[in-house]
Amino acid sequence: MTSEMIIDHKERANALLRADADKILKLIKVQMDNLTMPQCPLYEEVLDTQMFGLSREIDFAVRLGLIEEKKGKAIMAELERELSILHDASVRK
């Protein structure tokens, strides 16, 4: 592969992982706004399942060399921070 193709694949992997993190955030936001509260087992199940899936995607991309482990951890940490803010806002309602 040429270096341009490698860079393109890495950028695309990063963008796809961030998009998946955004989807999880939106899914949880909709669930909290319309369906359940953060204390609900359904909420926790969806959150756990989605976060686990994303962590596996990130691990796969790291093993392929498409993203650095540090970037993968940053994606997860950012999502966890945003979800925590969303959770805190929901509890304060």
C-alpha positions as CSV (number, residue, x, y, z in Angstrom):
1,M,0.0,0.0,0.0
2,T,1.1,3.5,-0.6
3,S,1.6,5.9,2.3
4,E,-1.4,7.9,1.0
5,M,-3.7,4.9,1.1
6,I,-2.5,4.1,4.7
7,I,-3.1,7.6,5.8
8,D,-6.6,7.5,4.2
9,H,-7.4,4.2,5.9
10,K,-6.3,5.6,9.3
11,E,-8.3,8.8,8.9
12,R,-11.3,6.9,7.8
13,A,-11.0,4.4,10.7
14,N,-10.7,7.3,13.2
15,A,-13.8,9.1,11.6
16,L,-15.9,5.9,11.7
17,L,-15.0,5.2,15.3
18,R,-15.9,8.8,16.3
19,A,-19.1,8.5,14.3
20,D,-20.0,5.3,16.2
21,A,-19.3,7.1,19.5
22,D,-21.6,9.9,18.5
23,K,-24.3,7.4,17.6
24,I,-24.1,5.9,21.1
25,L,-24.3,9.3,22.7
26,K,-27.4,10.1,20.6
27,L,-29.0,6.7,21.3
28,I,-28.5,7.2,25.0
29,K,-29.8,10.8,24.9
30,V,-33.0,9.7,23.1
31,Q,-33.4,6.9,25.5
32,M,-33.1,9.2,28.5
33,D,-35.3,11.9,27.0
34,N,-38.1,9.6,25.9
35,L,-38.0,6.1,27.4
36,T,-36.2,5.4,30.6
37,M,-34.2,6.9,33.5
38,P,-30.5,6.2,34.1
39,Q,-31.4,3.9,37.0
40,C,-33.4,1.6,34.8
41,P,-31.8,-1.8,34.0
42,L,-32.7,-1.3,30.3
43,Y,-30.7,1.9,30.2
44,E,-27.8,0.2,31.8
45,E,-28.0,-2.8,29.5
46,V,-28.1,-0.7,26.3
47,L,-25.2,1.5,27.6
48,D,-23.1,-1.5,28.6
49,T,-23.7,-3.3,25.3
50,Q,-23.0,-0.3,23.2
51,M,-19.8,0.7,25.1
52,F,-18.5,-2.9,24.9
53,G,-19.1,-3.0,21.2
54,L,-17.3,0.3,20.6
55,S,-14.4,-0.9,22.8
56,R,-14.1,-4.0,20.6
57,E,-14.2,-1.9,17.4
58,I,-11.4,0.3,18.8
59,D,-9.4,-2.7,19.9
60,F,-9.7,-4.2,16.4
61,A,-8.6,-0.9,14.7
62,V,-5.6,-0.7,17.1
63,R,-4.6,-4.3,16.3
64,L,-4.8,-3.5,12.6
65,G,-2.6,-0.4,13.1
66,L,-5.3,1.9,11.9
67,I,-5.3,4.0,15.1
68,E,-3.0,4.4,18.0
69,E,-4.1,2.9,21.3
70,K,-3.8,6.3,22.8
71,K,-6.4,7.7,20.3
72,G,-8.7,4.8,21.0
73,K,-8.6,5.4,24.7
74,A,-9.2,9.1,24.1
75,I,-12.4,8.3,22.0
76,M,-13.7,6.1,24.9
77,A,-12.8,8.7,27.5
78,E,-14.5,11.5,25.6
79,L,-17.6,9.4,25.2
80,E,-17.6,8.5,28.9
81,R,-17.2,12.1,29.8
82,E,-20.1,13.2,27.6
83,L,-22.3,10.4,28.9
84,S,-21.5,11.4,32.4
85,I,-22.5,15.0,31.7
86,L,-25.8,13.8,30.1
87,H,-26.5,11.5,33.1
88,D,-25.8,14.3,35.6
89,A,-28.2,16.6,33.7
90,S,-30.9,13.9,33.7
91,V,-30.6,13.3,37.4
92,R,-30.9,17.1,38.1
93,K,-34.2,17.3,36.3
